[in-house]
């Protein structure tokens, strides 16, 4: 109940919302659990280039 009250509190002027330690990390964990972990564009390009060189089908996008 306390954590729920904290999150539902009115934020201070200049802030969008109130959070507590670990809240944002948990949001990111839940998002990545659903959507997966995003790859950096350069990493995807590296894999695609190496797969193409070896004749391996690579569909990361």
C-alpha positions as CSV (number, residue, x, y, z in Angstrom):
1,X,0.0,0.0,0.0
2,X,2.8,2.4,0.8
3,X,4.5,2.0,-2.5
4,X,1.2,2.4,-4.3
5,X,0.6,5.7,-2.4
6,X,4.1,6.9,-3.3
7,X,3.5,6.3,-7.0
8,X,0.1,7.9,-6.9
9,X,1.3,11.0,-5.1
10,X,1.2,14.4,-6.8
11,X,4.7,15.1,-8.2
12,X,6.7,18.2,-7.2
13,X,6.7,21.2,-9.5
14,X,8.8,20.5,-12.6
15,X,8.4,16.7,-12.4
16,X,6.1,14.3,-14.3
17,X,5.7,11.6,-11.6
18,X,6.8,10.2,-8.3
19,X,8.8,7.0,-8.2
20,X,10.9,5.1,-5.7
21,X,14.2,3.2,-5.8
22,X,14.0,0.4,-8.3
23,X,10.7,1.5,-9.8
24,X,12.1,2.6,-13.2
25,X,14.3,-0.5,-13.4
26,X,11.3,-2.7,-12.8
27,X,9.4,-0.9,-15.5
28,X,12.3,-1.5,-17.9
29,X,12.4,-5.2,-16.9
30,X,8.7,-5.6,-17.6
31,X,9.0,-3.9,-21.0
32,X,12.0,-6.0,-22.0
33,X,10.3,-9.2,-20.8
34,X,7.4,-8.4,-23.3
35,X,9.3,-6.8,-26.2
36,X,12.8,-8.3,-25.8
37,X,16.1,-6.6,-25.4
38,X,16.8,-4.1,-28.2
39,X,20.0,-4.4,-30.2
40,X,22.1,-1.4,-31.1
41,X,21.9,-0.6,-34.9
42,X,25.6,-1.1,-35.4
43,X,25.5,-4.6,-33.7
44,X,22.6,-5.7,-36.1
45,X,24.6,-4.4,-39.1
46,X,27.7,-6.3,-37.9
47,X,25.7,-9.5,-37.6
48,X,24.1,-9.0,-41.0
49,X,27.4,-8.4,-42.7
50,X,29.1,-11.4,-41.2
51,X,26.1,-13.6,-42.0
52,X,26.0,-12.4,-45.6
53,X,29.7,-13.2,-45.9
54,X,29.1,-16.7,-44.7
55,X,25.9,-17.3,-46.7
56,X,23.8,-17.5,-43.6
57,X,20.2,-16.2,-43.6
58,X,20.0,-13.5,-40.9
59,X,16.7,-11.8,-40.1
60,X,17.2,-9.6,-37.0
61,X,15.0,-6.8,-38.0
